[in-house]
Amino acid sequence: MKAVIRTQGKQFTVHGGDIIFVDRYAGSSAGDEISIGEVLLLESENATKVGAPLVEGASVRVKILENKRAKKVMVFKKKRRKGYQRKRGHRQEISVIRIESIQE
């Protein structure tokens, strides 16, 4: 079974057992289980359900494997011939989640 879910403003296509990286869930820790109710599409072997905008009664159970920080992204600004240079780094807080089950 395949599903398209929306979480934290982003859409993901997931199957059972997939491991994906999403923005960190506030107040969560490793081992927590969360239910995502924003399912946009469900697809099984014989039928496809498309939501308008969400599929009624469908949910996806996920387990948080770990909370960590992504790789550092460097932001460098420069204006030539003006002596202006700024270098900043940013590390996004992310959660690694595993799709446990997809319910219709």
Gaussian input, Z-matrix of N, CA and C with variables (Angstrom, degrees):
# hf/3-21g

backbone

0 1
 N
 C     1     B1
 C     2     B2     1     A1
 N     3     B3     2     A2     1     D1
 C     4     B4     3     A3     2     D2
 C     5     B5     4     A4     3     D3
 N     6     B6     5     A5     4     D4
 C     7     B7     6     A6     5     D5
 C     8     B8     7     A7     6     D6
 N     9     B9     8     A8     7     D7
 C    10    B10     9     A9     8     D8
 C    11    B11    10    A10     9     D9
 N    12    B12    11    A11    10    D10
 C    13    B13    12    A12    11    D11
 C    14    B14    13    A13    12    D12
 N    15    B15    14    A14    13    D13
 C    16    B16    15    A15    14    D14
 C    17    B17    16    A16    15    D15
 N    18    B18    17    A17    16    D16
 C    19    B19    18    A18    17    D17
 C    20    B20    19    A19    18    D18
 N    21    B21    20    A20    19    D19
 C    22    B22    21    A21    20    D20
 C    23    B23    22    A22    21    D21
 N    24    B24    23    A23    22    D22
 C    25    B25    24    A24    23    D23
 C    26    B26    25    A25    24    D24
 N    27    B27    26    A26    25    D25
 C    28    B28    27    A27    26    D26
 C    29    B29    28    A28    27    D27
 N    30    B30    29    A29    28    D28
 C    31    B31    30    A30    29    D29
 C    32    B32    31    A31    30    D30
 N    33    B33    32    A32    31    D31
 C    34    B34    33    A33    32    D32
 C    35    B35    34    A34    33    D33
 N    36    B36    35    A35    34    D34
 C    37    B37    36    A36    35    D35
 C    38    B38    37    A37    36    D36
 N    39    B39    38    A38    37    D37
 C    40    B40    39    A39    38    D38
 C    41    B41    40    A40    39    D39
 N    42    B42    41    A41    40    D40
 C    43    B43    42    A42    41    D41
 C    44    B44    43    A43    42    D42
 N    45    B45    44    A44    43    D43
 C    46    B46    45    A45    44    D44
 C    47    B47    46    A46    45    D45
 N    48    B48    47    A47    46    D46
 C    49    B49    48    A48    47    D47
 C    50    B50    49    A49    48    D48
 N    51    B51    50    A50    49    D49
 C    52    B52    51    A51    50    D50
 C    53    B53    52    A52    51    D51
 N    54    B54    53    A53    52    D52
 C    55    B55    54    A54    53    D53
 C    56    B56    55    A55    54    D54
 N    57    B57    56    A56    55    D55
 C    58    B58    57    A57    56    D56
 C    59    B59    58    A58    57    D57
 N    60    B60    59    A59    58    D58
 C    61    B61    60    A60    59    D59
 C    62    B62    61    A61    60    D60
 N    63    B63    62    A62    61    D61
 C    64    B64    63    A63    62    D62
 C    65    B65    64    A64    63    D63
 N    66    B66    65    A65    64    D64
 C    67    B67    66    A66    65    D65
 C    68    B68    67    A67    66    D66
 N    69    B69    68    A68    67    D67
 C    70    B70    69    A69    68    D68
 C    71    B71    70    A70    69    D69
 N    72    B72    71    A71    70    D70
 C    73    B73    72    A72    71    D71
 C    74    B74    73    A73    72    D72
 N    75    B75    74    A74    73    D73
 C    76    B76    75    A75    74    D74
 C    77    B77    76    A76    75    D75
 N    78    B78    77    A77    76    D76
 C    79    B79    78    A78    77    D77
 C    80    B80    79    A79    78    D78
 N    81    B81    80    A80    79    D79
 C    82    B82    81    A81    80    D80
 C    83    B83    82    A82    81    D81
 N    84    B84    83    A83    82    D82
 C    85    B85    84    A84    83    D83
 C    86    B86    85    A85    84    D84
 N    87    B87    86    A86    85    D85
 C    88    B88    87    A87    86    D86
 C    89    B89    88    A88    87    D87
 N    90    B90    89    A89    88    D88
 C    91    B91    90    A90    89    D89
 C    92    B92    91    A91    90    D90
 N    93    B93    92    A92    91    D91
 C    94    B94    93    A93    92    D92
 C    95    B95    94    A94    93    D93
 N    96    B96    95    A95    94    D94
 C    97    B97    96    A96    95    D95
 C    98    B98    97    A97    96    D96
 N    99    B99    98    A98    97    D97
 C   100   B100    99    A99    98    D98
 C   101   B101   100   A100    99    D99
 N   102   B102   101   A101   100   D100
 C   103   B103   102   A102   101   D101
 C   104   B104   103   A103   102   D102
 N   105   B105   104   A104   103   D103
 C   106   B106   105   A105   104   D104
 C   107   B107   106   A106   105   D105
 N   108   B108   107   A107   106   D106
 C   109   B109   108   A108   107   D107
 C   110   B110   109   A109   108   D108
 N   111   B111   110   A110   109   D109
 C   112   B112   111   A111   110   D110
 C   113   B113   112   A112   111   D111
 N   114   B114   113   A113   112   D112
 C   115   B115   114   A114   113   D113
 C   116   B116   115   A115   114   D114
 N   117   B117   116   A116   115   D115
 C   118   B118   117   A117   116   D116
 C   119   B119   118   A118   117   D117
 N   120   B120   119   A119   118   D118
 C   121   B121   120   A120   119   D119
 C   122   B122   121   A121   120   D120
 N   123   B123   122   A122   121   D121
 C   124   B124   123   A123   122   D122
 C   125   B125   124   A124   123   D123
 N   126   B126   125   A125   124   D124
 C   127   B127   126   A126   125   D125
 C   128   B128   127   A127   126   D126
 N   129   B129   128   A128   127   D127
 C   130   B130   129   A129   128   D128
 C   131   B131   130   A130   129   D129
 N   132   B132   131   A131   130   D130
 C   133   B133   132   A132   131   D131
 C   134   B134   133   A133   132   D132
 N   135   B135   134   A134   133   D133
 C   136   B136   135   A135   134   D134
 C   137   B137   136   A136   135   D135
 N   138   B138   137   A137   136   D136
 C   139   B139   138   A138   137   D137
 C   140   B140   139   A139   138   D138
 N   141   B141   140   A140   139   D139
 C   142   B142   141   A141   140   D140
 C   143   B143   142   A142   141   D141
 N   144   B144   143   A143   142   D142
 C   145   B145   144   A144   143   D143
 C   146   B146   145   A145   144   D144
 N   147   B147   146   A146   145   D145
 C   148   B148   147   A147   146   D146
 C   149   B149   148   A148   147   D147
 N   150   B150   149   A149   148   D148
 C   151   B151   150   A150   149   D149
 C   152   B152   151   A151   150   D150
 N   153   B153   152   A152   151   D151
 C   154   B154   153   A153   152   D152
 C   155   B155   154   A154   153   D153
 N   156   B156   155   A155   154   D154
 C   157   B157   156   A156   155   D155
 C   158   B158   157   A157   156   D156
 N   159   B159   158   A158   157   D157
 C   160   B160   159   A159   158   D158
 C   161   B161   160   A160   159   D159
 N   162   B162   161   A161   160   D160
 C   163   B163   162   A162   161   D161
 C   164   B164   163   A163   162   D162
 N   165   B165   164   A164   163   D163
 C   166   B166   165   A165   164   D164
 C   167   B167   166   A166   165   D165
 N   168   B168   167   A167   166   D166
 C   169   B169   168   A168   167   D167
 C   170   B170   169   A169   168   D168
 N   171   B171   170   A170   169   D169
 C   172   B172   171   A171   170   D170
 C   173   B173   172   A172   171   D171
 N   174   B174   173   A173   172   D172
 C   175   B175   174   A174   173   D173
 C   176   B176   175   A175   174   D174
 N   177   B177   176   A176   175   D175
 C   178   B178   177   A177   176   D176
 C   179   B179   178   A178   177   D177
 N   180   B180   179   A179   178   D178
 C   181   B181   180   A180   179   D179
 C   182   B182   181   A181   180   D180
 N   183   B183   182   A182   181   D181
 C   184   B184   183   A183   182   D182
 C   185   B185   184   A184   183   D183
 N   186   B186   185   A185   184   D184
 C   187   B187   186   A186   185   D185
 C   188   B188   187   A187   186   D186
 N   189   B189   188   A188   187   D187
 C   190   B190   189   A189   188   D188
 C   191   B191   190   A190   189   D189
 N   192   B192   191   A191   190   D190
 C   193   B193   192   A192   191   D191
 C   194   B194   193   A193   192   D192
 N   195   B195   194   A194   193   D193
 C   196   B196   195   A195   194   D194
 C   197   B197   196   A196   195   D195
 N   198   B198   197   A197   196   D196
 C   199   B199   198   A198   197   D197
 C   200   B200   199   A199   198   D198
 N   201   B201   200   A200   199   D199
 C   202   B202   201   A201   200   D200
 C   203   B203   202   A202   201   D201
 N   204   B204   203   A203   202   D202
 C   205   B205   204   A204   203   D203
 C   206   B206   205   A205   204   D204
 N   207   B207   206   A206   205   D205
 C   208   B208   207   A207   206   D206
 C   209   B209   208   A208   207   D207
 N   210   B210   209   A209   208   D208
 C   211   B211   210   A210   209   D209
 C   212   B212   211   A211   210   D210
 N   213   B213   212   A212   211   D211
 C   214   B214   213   A213   212   D212
 C   215   B215   214   A214   213   D213
 N   216   B216   215   A215   214   D214
 C   217   B217   216   A216   215   D215
 C   218   B218   217   A217   216   D216
 N   219   B219   218   A218   217   D217
 C   220   B220   219   A219   218   D218
 C   221   B221   220   A220   219   D219
 N   222   B222   221   A221   220   D220
 C   223   B223   222   A222   221   D221
 C   224   B224   223   A223   222   D222
 N   225   B225   224   A224   223   D223
 C   226   B226   225   A225   224   D224
 C   227   B227   226   A226   225   D225
 N   228   B228   227   A227   226   D226
 C   229   B229   228   A228   227   D227
 C   230   B230   229   A229   228   D228
 N   231   B231   230   A230   229   D229
 C   232   B232   231   A231   230   D230
 C   233   B233   232   A232   231   D231
 N   234   B234   233   A233   232   D232
 C   235   B235   234   A234   233   D233
 C   236   B236   235   A235   234   D234
 N   237   B237   236   A236   235   D235
 C   238   B238   237   A237   236   D236
 C   239   B239   238   A238   237   D237
 N   240   B240   239   A239   238   D238
 C   241   B241   240   A240   239   D239
 C   242   B242   241   A241   240   D240
 N   243   B243   242   A242   241   D241
 C   244   B244   243   A243   242   D242
 C   245   B245   244   A244   243   D243
 N   246   B246   245   A245   244   D244
 C   247   B247   246   A246   245   D245
 C   248   B248   247   A247   246   D246
 N   249   B249   248   A248   247   D247
 C   250   B250   249   A249   248   D248
 C   251   B251   250   A250   249   D249
 N   252   B252   251   A251   250   D250
 C   253   B253   252   A252   251   D251
 C   254   B254   253   A253   252   D252
 N   255   B255   254   A254   253   D253
 C   256   B256   255   A255   254   D254
 C   257   B257   256   A256   255   D255
 N   258   B258   257   A257   256   D256
 C   259   B259   258   A258   257   D257
 C   260   B260   259   A259   258   D258
 N   261   B261   260   A260   259   D259
 C   262   B262   261   A261   260   D260
 C   263   B263   262   A262   261   D261
 N   264   B264   263   A263   262   D262
 C   265   B265   264   A264   263   D263
 C   266   B266   265   A265   264   D264
 N   267   B267   266   A266   265   D265
 C   268   B268   267   A267   266   D266
 C   269   B269   268   A268   267   D267
 N   270   B270   269   A269   268   D268
 C   271   B271   270   A270   269   D269
 C   272   B272   271   A271   270   D270
 N   273   B273   272   A272   271   D271
 C   274   B274   273   A273   272   D272
 C   275   B275   274   A274   273   D273
 N   276   B276   275   A275   274   D274
 C   277   B277   276   A276   275   D275
 C   278   B278   277   A277   276   D276
 N   279   B279   278   A278   277   D277
 C   280   B280   279   A279   278   D278
 C   281   B281   280   A280   279   D279
 N   282   B282   281   A281   280   D280
 C   283   B283   282   A282   281   D281
 C   284   B284   283   A283   282   D282
 N   285   B285   284   A284   283   D283
 C   286   B286   285   A285   284   D284
 C   287   B287   286   A286   285   D285
 N   288   B288   287   A287   286   D286
 C   289   B289   288   A288   287   D287
 C   290   B290   289   A289   288   D288
 N   291   B291   290   A290   289   D289
 C   292   B292   291   A291   290   D290
 C   293   B293   292   A292   291   D291
 N   294   B294   293   A293   292   D292
 C   295   B295   294   A294   293   D293
 C   296   B296   295   A295   294   D294
 N   297   B297   296   A296   295   D295
 C   298   B298   297   A297   296   D296
 C   299   B299   298   A298   297   D297
 N   300   B300   299   A299   298   D298
 C   301   B301   300   A300   299   D299
 C   302   B302   301   A301   300   D300
 N   303   B303   302   A302   301   D301
 C   304   B304   303   A303   302   D302
 C   305   B305   304   A304   303   D303
 N   306   B306   305   A305   304   D304
 C   307   B307   306   A306   305   D305
 C   308   B308   307   A307   306   D306
 N   309   B309   308   A308   307   D307
 C   310   B310   309   A309   308   D308
 C   311   B311   310   A310   309   D309

   B1=1.4418
   B2=1.5296
   B3=1.3132
   B4=1.4518
   B5=1.5261
   B6=1.3394
   B7=1.4634
   B8=1.5192
   B9=1.3277
   B10=1.4604
   B11=1.5211
   B12=1.3431
   B13=1.4575
   B14=1.5215
   B15=1.3252
   B16=1.4610
   B17=1.5180
   B18=1.3191
   B19=1.4546
   B20=1.5150
   B21=1.3138
   B22=1.4603
   B23=1.5239
   B24=1.3329
   B25=1.4507
   B26=1.5134
   B27=1.3292
   B28=1.4642
   B29=1.5198
   B30=1.3269
   B31=1.4585
   B32=1.5256
   B33=1.3396
   B34=1.4580
   B35=1.5213
   B36=1.3383
   B37=1.4551
   B38=1.5149
   B39=1.3463
   B40=1.4604
   B41=1.5151
   B42=1.3267
   B43=1.4560
   B44=1.5278
   B45=1.3140
   B46=1.4615
   B47=1.5179
   B48=1.3292
   B49=1.4587
   B50=1.5178
   B51=1.3156
   B52=1.4689
   B53=1.5260
   B54=1.3200
   B55=1.4620
   B56=1.5221
   B57=1.3445
   B58=1.4632
   B59=1.5226
   B60=1.3252
   B61=1.4554
   B62=1.5222
   B63=1.3308
   B64=1.4592
   B65=1.5213
   B66=1.3462
   B67=1.4517
   B68=1.5215
   B69=1.3242
   B70=1.4591
   B71=1.5266
   B72=1.3400
   B73=1.4583
   B74=1.5264
   B75=1.3218
   B76=1.4584
   B77=1.5258
   B78=1.3063
   B79=1.4586
   B80=1.5114
   B81=1.3147
   B82=1.4595
   B83=1.5209
   B84=1.3208
   B85=1.4575
   B86=1.5310
   B87=1.3139
   B88=1.4633
   B89=1.5218
   B90=1.3296
   B91=1.4494
   B92=1.5135
   B93=1.3298
   B94=1.4681
   B95=1.5218
   B96=1.3285
   B97=1.4629
   B98=1.5132
   B99=1.3392
   B100=1.4569
   B101=1.5236
   B102=1.3166
   B103=1.4515
   B104=1.5274
   B105=1.3191
   B106=1.4594
   B107=1.5275
   B108=1.3250
   B109=1.4553
   B110=1.5105
   B111=1.3193
   B112=1.4608
   B113=1.5279
   B114=1.3215
   B115=1.4663
   B116=1.5198
   B117=1.3249
   B118=1.4614
   B119=1.5183
   B120=1.3533
   B121=1.4639
   B122=1.5135
   B123=1.3158
   B124=1.4639
   B125=1.5221
   B126=1.3133
   B127=1.4589
   B128=1.5160
   B129=1.3328
   B130=1.4663
   B131=1.5217
   B132=1.3426
   B133=1.4626
   B134=1.5234
   B135=1.3477
   B136=1.4591
   B137=1.5330
   B138=1.3131
   B139=1.4624
   B140=1.5273
   B141=1.3197
   B142=1.4540
   B143=1.5178
   B144=1.3374
   B145=1.4617
   B146=1.5168
   B147=1.3237
   B148=1.4569
   B149=1.5187
   B150=1.3093
   B151=1.4505
   B152=1.5127
   B153=1.3341
   B154=1.4588
   B155=1.5244
   B156=1.2906
   B157=1.4643
   B158=1.5263
   B159=1.3561
   B160=1.4595
   B161=1.5208
   B162=1.3259
   B163=1.4569
   B164=1.5295
   B165=1.3409
   B166=1.4634
   B167=1.5299
   B168=1.3244
   B169=1.4564
   B170=1.5156
   B171=1.3066
   B172=1.4612
   B173=1.5228
   B174=1.3326
   B175=1.4551
   B176=1.5250
   B177=1.3038
   B178=1.4579
   B179=1.5233
   B180=1.3405
   B181=1.4653
   B182=1.5212
   B183=1.3494
   B184=1.4577
   B185=1.5244
   B186=1.3251
   B187=1.4593
   B188=1.5218
   B189=1.3248
   B190=1.4668
   B191=1.5215
   B192=1.3223
   B193=1.4582
   B194=1.5192
   B195=1.3484
   B196=1.4618
   B197=1.5158
   B198=1.3147
   B199=1.4572
   B200=1.5207
   B201=1.3179
   B202=1.4554
   B203=1.5095
   B204=1.3065
   B205=1.4468
   B206=1.5241
   B207=1.3296
   B208=1.4615
   B209=1.5289
   B210=1.3118
   B211=1.4584
   B212=1.5224
   B213=1.3123
   B214=1.4515
   B215=1.5280
   B216=1.3219
   B217=1.4585
   B218=1.5124
   B219=1.3319
   B220=1.4603
   B221=1.5305
   B222=1.3229
   B223=1.4583
   B224=1.5239
   B225=1.3157
   B226=1.4611
   B227=1.5159
   B228=1.3236
   B229=1.4605
   B230=1.5177
   B231=1.3243
   B232=1.4593
   B233=1.5145
   B234=1.3114
   B235=1.4566
   B236=1.5258
   B237=1.3057
   B238=1.4567
   B239=1.5243
   B240=1.3000
   B241=1.4700
   B242=1.5282
   B243=1.3005
   B244=1.4664
   B245=1.5237
   B246=1.3256
   B247=1.4543
   B248=1.5171
   B249=1.3259
   B250=1.4656
   B251=1.5187
   B252=1.3319
   B253=1.4610
   B254=1.5213
   B255=1.3218
   B256=1.4541
   B257=1.5258
   B258=1.3195
   B259=1.4595
   B260=1.5300
   B261=1.3090
   B262=1.4586
   B263=1.5173
   B264=1.3113
   B265=1.4562
   B266=1.5119
   B267=1.3366
   B268=1.4649
   B269=1.5198
   B270=1.3362
   B271=1.4627
   B272=1.5179
   B273=1.3329
   B274=1.4570
   B275=1.5219
   B276=1.3291
   B277=1.4628
   B278=1.5304
   B279=1.3443
   B280=1.4624
   B281=1.5268
   B282=1.3270
   B283=1.4622
   B284=1.5199
   B285=1.3188
   B286=1.4636
   B287=1.5193
   B288=1.3497
   B289=1.4620
   B290=1.5259
   B291=1.3400
   B292=1.4709
   B293=1.5228
   B294=1.3233
   B295=1.4609
   B296=1.5209
   B297=1.3324
   B298=1.4657
   B299=1.5352
   B300=1.3362
   B301=1.4630
   B302=1.5140
   B303=1.3218
   B304=1.4733
   B305=1.5222
   B306=1.3501
   B307=1.4564
   B308=1.5182
   B309=1.3080
   B310=1.4650
   B311=1.5018
   A1=108.51
   A2=115.17
   A3=122.22
   A4=108.48
   A5=116.67
   A6=120.71
   A7=109.40
   A8=115.11
   A9=121.54
   A10=105.59
   A11=115.58
   A12=120.52
   A13=110.21
   A14=114.82
   A15=120.44
   A16=107.18
   A17=116.01
   A18=121.44
   A19=108.77
   A20=115.89
   A21=123.79
   A22=112.24
   A23=116.43
   A24=121.26
   A25=115.30
   A26=118.05
   A27=121.71
   A28=109.21
   A29=116.07
   A30=120.93
   A31=109.79
   A32=115.38
   A33=121.99
   A34=108.79
   A35=116.44
   A36=122.23
   A37=106.92
   A38=116.93
   A39=120.46
   A40=110.93
   A41=115.16
   A42=124.87
   A43=106.53
   A44=117.52
   A45=120.91
   A46=110.88
   A47=117.48
   A48=121.76
   A49=114.93
   A50=118.93
   A51=121.54
   A52=110.81
   A53=115.72
   A54=122.19
   A55=106.96
   A56=116.70
   A57=120.77
   A58=109.62
   A59=115.52
   A60=123.75
   A61=108.17
   A62=117.03
   A63=122.64
   A64=108.61
   A65=116.89
   A66=120.16
   A67=108.89
   A68=115.84
   A69=119.87
   A70=112.09
   A71=114.95
   A72=121.24
   A73=107.78
   A74=116.65
   A75=121.32
   A76=110.27
   A77=116.29
   A78=121.39
   A79=114.99
   A80=118.40
   A81=120.54
   A82=109.81
   A83=114.91
   A84=119.98
   A85=108.05
   A86=115.53
   A87=120.57
   A88=109.61
   A89=116.90
   A90=122.71
   A91=114.20
   A92=118.20
   A93=120.90
   A94=110.20
   A95=115.48
   A96=121.12
   A97=108.42
   A98=116.32
   A99=123.05
   A100=108.07
   A101=116.19
   A102=121.71
   A103=108.44
   A104=116.87
   A105=122.52
   A106=107.21
   A107=116.29
   A108=120.72
   A109=114.39
   A110=118.03
   A111=121.09
   A112=109.68
   A113=116.04
   A114=122.84
   A115=107.72
   A116=116.53
   A117=122.10
   A118=113.19
   A119=116.79
   A120=121.22
   A121=109.17
   A122=116.63
   A123=123.11
   A124=108.54
   A125=116.16
   A126=120.00
   A127=109.29
   A128=116.05
   A129=121.48
   A130=107.81
   A131=116.09
   A132=118.74
   A133=112.47
   A134=117.12
   A135=118.71
   A136=114.26
   A137=119.33
   A138=119.58
   A139=110.86
   A140=114.93
   A141=121.82
   A142=108.17
   A143=116.02
   A144=121.12
   A145=108.38
   A146=115.39
   A147=121.10
   A148=107.73
   A149=116.74
   A150=120.91
   A151=112.02
   A152=114.48
   A153=120.17
   A154=109.00
   A155=123.00
   A156=128.68
   A157=114.48
   A158=119.28
   A159=121.08
   A160=110.49
   A161=116.26
   A162=121.75
   A163=107.08
   A164=116.10
   A165=121.79
   A166=110.86
   A167=116.74
   A168=122.30
   A169=115.74
   A170=118.79
   A171=120.97
   A172=110.02
   A173=115.74
   A174=120.57
   A175=108.83
   A176=114.97
   A177=121.60
   A178=107.27
   A179=116.41
   A180=121.46
   A181=108.33
   A182=115.98
   A183=120.64
   A184=109.23
   A185=115.62
   A186=122.20
   A187=107.93
   A188=116.18
   A189=120.93
   A190=108.20
   A191=115.76
   A192=120.39
   A193=111.26
   A194=116.45
   A195=120.16
   A196=110.65
   A197=115.04
   A198=122.59
   A199=106.81
   A200=116.21
   A201=119.75
   A202=109.86
   A203=116.28
   A204=121.55
   A205=108.82
   A206=115.76
   A207=121.41
   A208=109.77
   A209=115.95
   A210=120.70
   A211=110.17
   A212=116.53
   A213=121.54
   A214=110.96
   A215=115.04
   A216=122.33
   A217=106.72
   A218=117.01
   A219=121.37
   A220=109.59
   A221=115.93
   A222=122.66
   A223=106.54
   A224=116.70
   A225=121.21
   A226=109.08
   A227=115.92
   A228=121.69
   A229=108.47
   A230=115.83
   A231=119.76
   A232=109.65
   A233=115.70
   A234=121.34
   A235=106.08
   A236=114.75
   A237=117.83
   A238=112.09
   A239=113.52
   A240=124.36
   A241=113.64
   A242=119.27
   A243=121.67
   A244=112.60
   A245=117.93
   A246=120.87
   A247=113.66
   A248=117.45
   A249=121.75
   A250=109.58
   A251=115.95
   A252=121.77
   A253=108.59
   A254=116.88
   A255=122.13
   A256=108.20
   A257=115.24
   A258=120.36
   A259=107.66
   A260=115.75
   A261=122.18
   A262=109.39
   A263=116.44
   A264=121.59
   A265=109.70
   A266=115.82
   A267=120.94
   A268=108.97
   A269=116.21
   A270=121.56
   A271=108.15
   A272=115.98
   A273=121.82
   A274=110.32
   A275=116.66
   A276=122.57
   A277=108.09
   A278=117.67
   A279=121.02
   A280=110.82
   A281=115.04
   A282=122.92
   A283=107.75
   A284=116.01
   A285=121.92
   A286=105.89
   A287=116.85
   A288=120.09
   A289=110.69
   A290=114.47
   A291=121.02
   A292=107.82
   A293=116.43
   A294=122.15
   A295=107.69
   A296=116.57
   A297=121.31
   A298=110.41
   A299=118.03
   A300=120.41
   A301=110.16
   A302=114.19
   A303=121.82
   A304=106.81
   A305=116.63
   A306=121.32
   A307=110.27
   A308=115.87
   A309=120.92
   A310=110.55
   D1=142.71
   D2=-178.51
   D3=-125.22
   D4=146.44
   D5=179.12
   D6=-141.84
   D7=150.13
   D8=170.96
   D9=-109.36
   D10=119.24
   D11=-177.47
   D12=-116.04
   D13=158.22
   D14=174.32
   D15=-121.48
   D16=123.76
   D17=176.91
   D18=-141.50
   D19=130.02
   D20=177.92
   D21=56.45
   D22=37.37
   D23=175.37
   D24=81.97
   D25=5.40
   D26=179.87
   D27=-124.46
   D28=151.89
   D29=179.87
   D30=-109.06
   D31=141.98
   D32=-179.96
   D33=-135.38
   D34=140.91
   D35=170.77
   D36=-97.49
   D37=121.84
   D38=-172.46
   D39=-130.70
   D40=153.07
   D41=171.46
   D42=-120.16
   D43=165.90
   D44=175.86
   D45=-62.69
   D46=131.72
   D47=179.15
   D48=90.60
   D49=-5.93
   D50=178.86
   D51=-66.43
   D52=149.14
   D53=174.25
   D54=-116.43
   D55=123.89
   D56=-178.07
   D57=-131.66
   D58=160.94
   D59=178.20
   D60=-107.70
   D61=124.69
   D62=178.64
   D63=-129.39
   D64=167.56
   D65=173.75
   D66=-60.30
   D67=149.92
   D68=-174.32
   D69=-63.19
   D70=135.76
   D71=173.26
   D72=-78.92
   D73=124.80
   D74=-177.38
   D75=-64.55
   D76=134.92
   D77=176.43
   D78=72.87
   D79=19.42
   D80=-179.42
   D81=-108.96
   D82=160.20
   D83=176.67
   D84=-137.39
   D85=169.82
   D86=-178.36
   D87=-62.35
   D88=136.18
   D89=179.95
   D90=98.15
   D91=-13.93
   D92=178.94
   D93=-69.05
   D94=148.36
   D95=174.73
   D96=-111.85
   D97=135.98
   D98=-176.59
   D99=-128.18
   D100=146.25
   D101=174.69
   D102=-107.83
   D103=125.76
   D104=178.51
   D105=-102.00
   D106=117.42
   D107=-175.96
   D108=-96.33
   D109=-7.19
   D110=-178.73
   D111=-89.23
   D112=82.05
   D113=179.20
   D114=-104.26
   D115=119.41
   D116=-176.93
   D117=-89.97
   D118=-29.03
   D119=-177.49
   D120=-152.93
   D121=139.54
   D122=173.43
   D123=-123.57
   D124=134.39
   D125=179.72
   D126=-135.21
   D127=123.07
   D128=174.75
   D129=-116.04
   D130=-171.16
   D131=-176.65
   D132=-63.94
   D133=-33.52
   D134=-172.00
   D135=-117.49
   D136=-6.91
   D137=-176.85
   D138=-148.29
   D139=152.88
   D140=175.48
   D141=-128.31
   D142=128.75
   D143=176.93
   D144=-112.85
   D145=123.37
   D146=178.79
   D147=-109.18
   D148=128.35
   D149=-178.63
   D150=-82.29
   D151=160.21
   D152=178.17
   D153=-135.47
   D154=75.28
   D155=-1.57
   D156=-87.49
   D157=-17.05
   D158=-177.74
   D159=-117.69
   D160=153.12
   D161=175.05
   D162=-80.77
   D163=124.87
   D164=-176.75
   D165=-66.92
   D166=131.53
   D167=174.36
   D168=77.36
   D169=-1.48
   D170=-178.74
   D171=-89.78
   D172=146.35
   D173=176.59
   D174=-152.72
   D175=162.08
   D176=179.47
   D177=-127.56
   D178=126.05
   D179=177.98
   D180=-92.85
   D181=128.90
   D182=179.15
   D183=-127.02
   D184=154.22
   D185=176.55
   D186=-120.49
   D187=131.84
   D188=179.08
   D189=-81.68
   D190=117.79
   D191=179.86
   D192=-81.74
   D193=-43.52
   D194=176.99
   D195=-163.30
   D196=155.94
   D197=172.13
   D198=-110.07
   D199=130.38
   D200=-178.54
   D201=-152.14
   D202=-170.97
   D203=179.12
   D204=-117.26
   D205=142.25
   D206=-178.55
   D207=-75.34
   D208=177.52
   D209=177.26
   D210=-65.62
   D211=151.49
   D212=-177.42
   D213=-72.56
   D214=135.34
   D215=175.71
   D216=-108.17
   D217=125.24
   D218=-179.12
   D219=-92.78
   D220=133.69
   D221=177.58
   D222=-116.29
   D223=118.66
   D224=-177.24
   D225=-123.49
   D226=124.88
   D227=178.36
   D228=-115.19
   D229=142.51
   D230=179.13
   D231=-153.72
   D232=139.32
   D233=170.96
   D234=-117.17
   D235=117.99
   D236=-173.11
   D237=-67.93
   D238=146.89
   D239=178.72
   D240=62.63
   D241=12.10
   D242=179.62
   D243=-114.90
   D244=-7.88
   D245=-178.67
   D246=75.54
   D247=17.92
   D248=-177.85
   D249=-101.83
   D250=118.48
   D251=175.31
   D252=-142.50
   D253=135.56
   D254=175.69
   D255=-137.20
   D256=131.69
   D257=179.24
   D258=-125.24
   D259=123.45
   D260=-179.76
   D261=-131.76
   D262=152.04
   D263=175.00
   D264=-122.17
   D265=153.92
   D266=178.74
   D267=-142.37
   D268=133.65
   D269=173.79
   D270=-120.95
   D271=118.47
   D272=-178.12
   D273=-77.84
   D274=137.87
   D275=174.16
   D276=-78.44
   D277=124.52
   D278=-177.58
   D279=-129.73
   D280=159.64
   D281=172.48
   D282=-117.91
   D283=136.58
   D284=174.02
   D285=-97.41
   D286=118.52
   D287=-176.52
   D288=-122.48
   D289=151.24
   D290=175.86
   D291=-116.17
   D292=134.51
   D293=178.30
   D294=-77.71
   D295=112.86
   D296=-178.18
   D297=-82.22
   D298=-51.82
   D299=-177.55
   D300=-156.82
   D301=156.92
   D302=177.22
   D303=-120.64
   D304=119.11
   D305=-179.84
   D306=-106.35
   D307=141.32
   D308=177.40
   D309=-86.80

